Amino acid sequence: MSHFRFPERTGWRTAGLCAALAAGPLSPAAAQTTVEPPAQLQAVPAQPGADARPVSPQDLCRAEEQLLEVTVAGASRGVLLVRLQAGPPTAALIPPEVLRPSEAGYTAGTVDCDGQPFTYLSEQVTVAFDAARQRLVLRPVLSRLTGNTLDLRGAAPRPLGATQPSWGVDYGLSLNATYSGPRQELPVPTALNGRAYLDAGGAADQLSGTLGVAAERQDSGALTYRPRATLEYTLNDQISVGAAINASPLGGSPGFGSSDFSGVGVTLRGGFDRIHPEQTLDLPLESDVVVYLNRIPVASARVNAGKLRLLNIPLTSENVTELSVDITDETGMQTLNWTYPAVDSALPPGAYLVATQIGVQQGQWTTRLQGEVGLPRRWRVAGRLDSEQGGTTQINVRAANSGPDYTVQGSVSVSVTPAATGPQARTTLGLQADRTIQGTNLSLFSVLPVGFWQDSTIGVKVSRDLTPWSFSVQGSTGFRADTWALSGTVARNFGAAGAVALNGTVTPAGWRLGLGGGYTPAPRWSLGAQVQASRNAPTDTNIGASFSAAYQIDPGNRVAATIRRDDLRADYSHVGALLAQVGVGFQAADLTVTGAVTAVNGRLTLQPALERRAVLLRTGVPNLPILVNGAFAGQTNSAGDLVLTNLTAGQTSEIRVDLNNTPFGVTVGTDRRSLLPPTAGLTIIDWRDNFRVYRWVQYRWSPTEPAGYSSVQLGTERILLDDEGYGLTPTGTDLNGELQSEDGQRRCPVQVELSSETVTCGP
């Protein structure tokens, strides 16, 4: 909320007022006290003409005394008696009370005129006389003012954990049954697998932990139970220590994860304090300022008139940093805003991540040390050491550099294993380079085992996007006979309505050819089909086909069906206070349910998971598949969010959009970004600006007349409509445009709101 403060009025000087009243009544112009709108905050020194000479204070004492409204930098200081020479040049003596203490730089001295003290001004101060309004105007000269400095270093520290105690119970159940037999008979499960867990956890200040049990049933019918516990203490935003029994001491909530590791771990991080050196504000008047970083107040002060220097502004690595300053002075209130882009790299130069753990696993002592450091010129170096009591050791070192149109990565892997003749070591070199040249993506990769060169592999991939077509071809070969492979893909995109792709692979052992496509006939429907043929000698050619259909009942519920030659399957998924997925088919059935019950401030709530160390990725796109370090991590929920857990401690991770399975109607800016491992609590990554989503909207000339085969112009984008007036329309904001008939004879304005499924011509 904006708060405005009325300008102060300076009291009348008694002697001058008596003289003015004796001289006669005041004119309406002389008595006005309205506030002049703020002028541009630029000081313009007086420019006297060739015959103009500076006026001395003694000369001004002989000038006529006038009753004028005096304004300084747009702020009225009241109606006062002044000694004025209208110029050129304009000069005046003003009462001492006109200027505030921080405006003393405008003063050149004082003079006594007929027993009354007056202030005469520096020649650098521009004085103007508005005869029509009977106003004397002093324009600001910031160079004459003292100003202030606010140092914001450390003003936005990272959170140390939960701000209030929270407790909860995390639960999960997963069942999978496979069965066979004649379809006309009731199928009997031939295998039944199941997993379940129940963990109680909580966080208070900088301490968090879980205590629970995990159970598993295998095909053999054996049922096993494993108790587990974790405890973590966050010393500060750079150091945390943890301990665990049958779990990872450096991970998040265990969930379905199964581990027999018991031990302790430590994580270190530092060097992430990136700053914008200085932001300068021009304040012509004494002001009260409040400084906000990402809408959180971090500093407030009463500052002098002049230049305000904000120093060492903290920047965030994950998202854009927003700086806002509320300024309240005699003229009212205003807000100034600046935006600084995110730090160019998730691991800027000098920043580091380190994680180490030691404990017992499978009856042997194990040690793991891993870390990553950021170097200048976009370079990052990461390393990992795994050592077991039996003598097995793995060492991996990786150096990477990435920019807007290139990525280079080199790695060295050393494996040492015990043998009867002594330790055996094997070293493998890896190299990958990606470059985009005028829209063409070129990738080179190689794997080179030192001393075993015949096992090496080299390859190249070339891809090109010629909207709406895209092409890619990849080839690789080893140094042994019959180790080559060649593959390619051709795809045609039809916008948000669907896409078709043809792909194939050829190797010495055989070939594979596939044709697949998808179609979105209505906003909640999506259809897909795929045909694949393959042959691997000496077997015969194998041909398979599938058809799928899905319907989004509402944002939290979805049903789908898939038909194959030997199977028919139905699936249902729910995203809400819990996550649930049920699937039943001719060959298998499965069920997965996860959720949590939490208590905060005495209130119970239901949520999908109880996470004490996680990343909340916000994309704004439902059902978007996300990969973490090349492995599938999950799909976003109906709100376009995905919680990422168990990210590698001590190293950055790469999150990437699975472009091969992106929902129809989604345009992706960049498909990947680097991610820091989360600290205690939930770290939010806002990636919504990277995506654009389209949806079906029906346009009508009138409530009963669809605008078939017409078009809609929304800004620079033209949307073609089908025979029923449906068109794929961008979502995200309210849009205004024009509906046009196919022959151009009919036109009308339209307004597309966020929730609109049908839009009718406006007046």
N, C-alpha and C positions, 0 to 999 in steps of 0.2 A: 504494500500500500504506500502511496506517495503522501508525504506530509509537507505542507507548505507553511512557512513562517512569515508572518507579516513583517514588513520592513520596520525598523525602529525609527522613531522620530526624535530628532535632537531638540532639546528644550530651547525656547526663545531666550535670547540674551536681553536682560531687563532694560538696560540703558538704551540699547539700539531700538528696542520695541517702543519705548516711550517716545523716542525721537520720531519714529515712523508714524505713530499715531498722531503726534502733534502736527506732522506735515499734512495729514489728510487721510481719508479712508483708503483702504487697500482696493486695488482693482481686482476683478475676478481672476485675471491671468496671473497676478502676482501672488494670489493666495492659494493656487492649486497645489496639491500634494500627491498627485497620481504617480505611480511607479512607472518609470520608463522601461520598455522591454529591453532585455539584455542585448547589448551590442556585441559585435564580433570581438572576441577576446584578443585583439591585436592593437598594440600601442603604436600610434603614429605621431612622431614628434612634430612640433610646430615648424612650419616652413615659412619664415618671414620673407617678405618681398625685399627687393634690392634696397629700398629706402627705409625699411623697418629696422629698428634697433631695439635690443632688449630693454624692457622697462624696469627701472630700479624700484626697490620697495618704497623708497621715499617718494618717488613720483606717484606710485599707486596710492600712497596715503592721501595724496591730494585729489585722487579720483573721487567721483561722486559715489556716495553710499547708496546701495540699492537693496531692496528686499526680493530675493530670488530663491527658487527651489534649487538646491544643490544635489547633484547625483554623482556618485563615484562608481564607475564600472557598472552602470545600470541600476544601482541601488540608491534610493532616495535617502538623503540624510536630513530632510526637513527644509522648511522655508526660513532662511537666515539672512541677516544683513551682511553684505560683502562689499568690498571696494573693487569696482570693475572698470577696466579700460576695454572698450569694445573692439579696439584694434584698428588696423593691423599693427602689431600682432595682438591677439586677445590675451589679456593678462588680468589676474585678480588676486586680491588678498581674501583669505577665507578664515572663518573663526577656527581656533585650534580644535574644537570638539568635532569638526567634520570628519577628520581622519581617525581611523582605528590605530591601535599601537603597531600592528604589523604593517601599516601603510606609511610608517614614518619615513620610508625611503623617498616618498614624494616630496618631502619637506626640504626646503633649502635653508630655512631659518625662520625667525619670528621678528616682528616689528611692532612698535607701539604707535598707534594712530589716535590722537586725541584722548589718550588715557586708556584705550581699549587695545588688547593684544590681538594680533592677526598673524596668520601663517602665510608666508609667501612660498611658492612652489618651485621645484627644480625646472630648469629650462627644458628638460626632456619630457616633462608632462604636458600633454596636449590639453588645452582648455578651450572649450567652445561655448558660445553664447547663443541660445535659442531665444530670440527676441519675441517670437510669436507666443511661446509658452512661458516666457519669463523664467528660463531655466539655465543654470550654469552647469555644464557637463564636464567632468573630469574623466578622461579615458584612461584605461589601465596601461601601465608600462611595467611589465612583469620583471624586466631586468633591474628595476629599482627596488624590488621587493625581496624579502629574505627567503620565502618559500619554506619547504619542509622536505624531509626524507623519511620514508618508511621502509625498513628492511623486512622482507617477508620470508627470509630463509627459515626453513623449518616450520612455516605457518600451516602446512598441510601434511602432517605426519601420517604414515600408514597406520591403519587400525591394528590394535594389539589383540583383537579377538572379539568375543561376544560382549556387547555393551550391557547386557543384562543376563542373569542366569536363565538357562533354558535346559529342559530335560525331555527325554522322549524314549520311545520304543520303536525300533526299526525291525520290520518283518518282511519275509519273502518266501514264496513257494513256487517251485517249478517242477512240473510233471511232464513226462514224455512217454508215450506208449506206441509201439510199432506192432502191427499184426498182419496176418495173411490168412488166406483161405478162400473158398468160393464166395463170391459176392452175394449170392442169394442166401447165404447162411450168416448167422451172427458171428462177426469176427472175434477171434480170441487173441488177446495180446501175446505176442511171442517175446517181447522185451518191455520192461517197465523200469524207467530210470526216474529218479526224483532227487531234488535238492531243496533244502529249507534252512532258514536261519532266523534267529530271534536275538536281537541285541538291545540292551538298555544303554543309553548314552546321555551325556550332558556336557555343558560348558558353563563355566563360571569364571568371569574375569579372563585370566590368561591360561586357565587349566581346562582341559577337555579329555574325554575318554569314553570307552565303551566296554561293556562286559556282556558276553552272551555265549551262544552255542550254535554250531552249524552241523547239520545232519545230511547224510547222503545215502541213497539206495541205488545199488548197481544191478545189472542184469542178473547176476548170480543170486540175487535176493539178499545179499549181505547188507546190513544196515549199520552205518558207522556214525559216531557222534564225536565232535571235536570242540571242546570248550576253547574260548579265545577271549583275549582282553587287550586293550590298548590304552595308553596314557601318554598325554603330550602336554608339555609346558612351554609356552612362548615367553622367553625372557624379554624380548623387544622385537622390533620390526626386522631384525637381522639374524637373530639366533633363536632356534627352538630345539628342544630335546624331547625324545620320546622313547618309550619302551613298549614291548608287545609280547604276547604269548600266542603262538599259532596265528600270527598276523604280521603285517608290515608295520614297523614303528614309524614310518615316514609317509604313510598313505592316508587316505580318507577312511570313511566307514567301510568295513570289509565287504558287506553285501554278500553276494554269492561266491566271492573269492575264497579259494581254499589254499591255505599255506600252513606248513609245519615249522616255519621260522619262528624262533624265540630269541629275542635279544634287544639291543638298544640302538638308537640312531641319533644323529645330530645333523641339522641343516644350517647352513650359513648363506647369507646373501648380503650384498653391499654394492656401493658405487652407482645406485640408481637415482641419486639426487641430481636431476637435471633441472637447470634453471634458465629462465629468460632474463638476461642481465638487468634490463631497465625498461620501465614504461613511464613516460612523463605526461603529467596532466597540467593544464593551464588553469589556475584558480585565481581569478582577479579579485576575489573577496575572501575574507576569513570564512572557513567552512568547517562543518562537521562531516567527516567522510567515514563510510563503512566499506570495507573491501571484502569481496566474495570470491572464492575459488570454487568453480563448479557448484555455484549456488550455496555454498557453505560459508558463513561469515568467519573470517580469519583475523581481521584487524579493524580497529576503529580508533579515531583520534580527532581532536580539534586542531586544525592546522592553520598556519598563517597564509595570508594572501601571497601569491607568487607561483612558482613552479613546484609542483609536488612530484618527487621522484620516488617511484616504487621500485625497489631493488630486489634482486634475487627471487624472482617469481617462480615458485615450484611448478614443474611440468610433469604430467603423468606419461608413463610409457604405453599404457593400454589404450587411452582414448584422448580425444581433443580436450584441451584445457581451456575453460572459459573464465575470464577475469571480468568482474563487474565492480564498479565503484559508484555508490550512492553519494551524491554531493548535495548538502543542504547549506544554503547561505541566505543572505538577506532578501534575495529575489525569489526564493523558492527552492525546489528540489529538482535534480536531474540525475539520470543514470547514464554512465558511459560504459561501453562493452568492448572487449577485445577477445579474439579467439586465436589460440596458438595450436598448430597441428601437433599430433602425437609425435613423440620421439621417433626418429627415423627407424630405429631398430629396437626390437624387444630387449636386446642386450646391448646397450650403448657402450662406447669405449670406456674401459675401466670398470664396468660392472661385472660381477661374478656371482656364480651359484656353486655351492659345494654341498654334497650330502655323503654321509658315511654311516655304515651300520655294521655291527659285529654281533654274532650270535651263533646259535646251533641250528642246523637244518639237516634232516635225515641222519642224525647222530654224529655229524661232523661240524667242527667249527668252520664258519665261513666269514669272509670279510669282503665288503664292497665299498669302493670309493669312487665317486664320480663327480665331475664338475665341468663348468663351462665358463669362459671368460670372453668379454667383448673387447675387440681391438679396433684401432682406427681404420678408416677406409672400409667400413662395413664387414670386416673380418670377424669371425668367431671361431674359437678353438675349444673343442670338447674332448674329454677323456673319461675312460671307465676302466676300473681294475676290479676283477673278481678273482678271489683266491679261496681255495678249499684246503682243509687240513690234509687231505690225501695227496696234495701236490699239484693239482690241476689249477692252472692260472690262465686267465683271459685278459688281454690288454687291448683296448681299442682307442685310437686317437683319430679325431676327425677335425678338419679345417674347412670352413665354408665361407663363401662370399656371395652376396646376392644384391641385386639392384632392380630397378624398374623393368629391365628387359634382359636380364641375364642371371644365371646361378652357376657357381662353380663349387665343386666339393671334392675333396681328396681325403682318403682314409688309409690308415695302416692298422692291421689287426694281427696280433701275435697270440698264438695259442701254445701253451706248454702243457704236456700231459706226461705223467710218469710211465715208464716202461722198464722191462727187465734189464735193458742195457743202459738205462739212464734216461733223464728227461728228454722228450722229443718236442722240438719246437717247429712251428710252421707259421710263416709270415705271408699275409695276403695284402696286396695293394688294390685300392679302388679309386676310380676317377669318374666323375660325371660332370658334364658341362651342358647347360641349356642356354640358348640365345634366341631372341626374337629379332628378326631382320625384316622390316617392311611387311609385317603381318605374318611372316612364315616362322614357325617355331622349329628349331633344330636342336636335337639332343644327341650327345655322344656319351657312351658309357663303356666301362671296361672293368673286369675283375681279373687280377694277375697274381696267382700264387707263386711266390718266390721259390725257385728251385723246382717247381712243378709246372713249367710254362705250358706244357701240353694240355693242362686243365684250364687254361685261360679262356675268357669270353670277352668279345668286343661286339659292340652294336651301335646302331644309329637309328634315330626316329625323326621323321619329318612330318609336320602337320601344318595345315593351312585352313583358315576360316574365311570363306568367301560367302558371307551371308546372302541367302539362307542355306548355302551348301558348306560342308566341312569335309576335309580329307585328311587322312593320316596313313603313313606306311612305316613299318618298322622291320628291321632286319638285324640278325645277330648270328654269330658263328664262333665256334671254338677252334682250337688247333688240332683237334682230332677229327677223323673222318665221320661223316654223317652227324654233325652237331650243329648244322645251320637251321635257321627258322626264319620264315618271312610271313608277315601279317599286314593287314590293311583294313581300313574302314572308310566308308562313304556314307554320309548322312545328309538328309534334307529336312530342314526345320520349317514347319508351317505356322510359326508363331506360337501363341498359347493354345492353338487348336490341336497340335500334335507334332509328331516327327516320325521319320522312317530312317532306318539305318541298315546297311549291308556290310557285313564283316566276314573276313576269311583268314585262315591260317594254313600254311603249307610247311611241312617238315619232312625229313627223309622217311619217317614212319607212316605218313598219311596226310590227310587234309581235313579241314572243317570249314563249313560255310553256313552262315546264319543271316536271316532276314527278320527284323523286328520293327515294330512300330507302336505308337500310342495315339489315342484320340480322346479329346474331351468334348463330348457332344452337348453337355449342359454344365452349369456351374458346379454341381455336386457329383457329377458322374465322371469317371475316367475308365477308358477301355484300353486293352493292350493285347497284342498277338505276337507270336514268335514261331518261326520255323527254322529248324537246324538240321543239317545233314553232315555226317562225318564218316570217315573211313580210316582205320588204322590196320595196316597189313598184319596178319593175313585174314582179318575178319571181314565180313561183308559190310556194305554200306548201311549205316544206321540213320534213320530219319525220325525226328521227333517234332512235335508241335504243341503249343499251349495257347490258351486264351484266358484272359483275366478281365474281371470287371469289379469296380469298387464304387461305393456310394458313401458319401460323407453325410451321415444323418444330421449331425450338428457339430459344433467345434470340438466336442469331446468324445464323439462316438463314430466309428467307421466300420463298415462291413465290406467284405470282399469275397469273391469266388474265383477259383482257378480250375480250369479243365485241361487235363492232359490225356494222352492216349490210354494210360493205365491208371488214372487217378482223377478223382473229383474232390476238391477241398474247399471248405468254407472257413473264413476267419472273421473274428470280431475283435476290435481293440477299443479300449477306453482310456482316456487321459483326463485326470481330474485329481480328486483328493487321494486317489491311488492309481497305479498303473496296472492295467489288466490286458491280457491277450489270450484268446481262446481260438484254437484251430482244430477242425475235425475233417478227416479225409478217409479214402478207402485204404490207405496204407499206414496212416499214423494219426495220432491226436496229441495235442499238447496244451498246456495251461501254464501261464506265468502271472503271478500277482505280486506286486511290491508296494510298500507304503510305510507310513510312520505315523505315530500319534505323539504329538509334542505338547509340552506344557510350558508356557511363558507367562509370568505374572499371574499364575493361578488359573489361566485359561487353557483349555484343551483344544487343539486344532489337528486336523488331518492334512497330511501333505505326502507327496510321492516318495520322498526319501528324507532320511536324517543325515545331513552332511556336515561334518566339522571341518573339512578341507576340500573345497570344490570350486569350480568355475561355472558361473551361469552365463552361457553364450546366448545372446539375444540377436536373432536374425530377422524376426518379423515374418518369416515364411514357414507355414506349417509343413510337416512331413518332409523336411529337408534332410537328406542323409549327410552325415558329417564323419570324416575320417580323422583320426589322430595318429600321426606318425605312420600313415599308410594303412592302419587297421580301422575297421568299422567301429565307431563309438556310439552310434545311435541316430535316431531321427528326432527332429524338433517336434514339440507338442503343438497343440492347436493354436497356441499363442506365438509360435515360432521360437520357443526357448528350448535349450537343452542343457542339462547339468552334466558337466564333465568331471569325472572323479579318477582317482588313481593315476594322475599324471606323474611322469617321472620326476622325482625329486632331484635337484642338483643339475638339471639340464632343461633347456627350452624344448618345447614340443611344437610340431607343425600341425595346425588344424586346417583341413582342406574340405571343400565341397565335393561330393561325389557327383561330378558332372554327368556321368553316364546314367544316373538315376534321379536327376533333379526333376521335381514336379513340373508338369507343363504349365506354362504361363509365367515362369520365373526367369528374369534376366539377372545375370551375375556380373558384378564389376570385376573383382579379382577373386580367384578361387581358393586362395590360401593366405595364411598369415602365421607369424610366430607367436608363441604363447609362453608366458612365464609360468612356472609351477605355482600353484596358489599358496598363500600363507594361511594361517589359521582363519577360519570363517569362510564366507562366501565372497568370491571376487567376481564382479560383474564386467563382462566384455560386451559393449554395445556395437554390434556389427550391422545394424539395420540399414545404414546408408549404403551398404554394398549391394543391396538387392532391390529389384523392382518386380512387383507382382501384377499380373493381369487377371481380370475376372470377366465373366459373361454378364452383360447388361442389355436389357431389351429397351429399344427406343421407339417412341410412338408419336405420331402426329397429333392424335387425340386419345383419350382413354380407351377407345374402341378401334383405333386404326394403327396397326404396326407400321413402322417406317421401313418396309422391305426394300432391299437392294439400294438403300440410301447410304450416306456417309456422315460421319461426325468429325468436325474439326475442333480438336482440343489443343490450343496453343499451336505448336509446330507439328503436332502428330495428327494424322488422318486415319480414322477408323472406318473400315468397310463393314457394312451390315449385311446379314444374310436375308433370305426371303421372309423371315419372321421378325426382322429388325434387331436381331442379336448381334452384338459386336464385342470384341475383346477390349476391355477398358482398363487403363492403369489404376491401381488402388493406392491408397496412402494419404491422399488429401482430397478436399472438395475441389471440383473442377467446373469451370464455365466454358461453354463452347457453342458451336452452331451446328444444327442438323440441316443437311442439304439433300434434296432429292437427286435421283440419278441424272435427270435432265437439267438440273439446276434451276427449275422454275419455282420450287418451294424451298423456303428457308425459315428457320425459327431458332431462337436462343434456347439452350438447354443448360440445366445445372445438375451435375452428377455429385451426389453426396456420398459419404463413406459407406453408408448402409443401403444405398439404392440398388435394387434389382431391376426396377423399371423406371424409365425416365420419360416424361411427357413434355411436349413443347410448352415453353413458358409464354406469358402474355406478350 
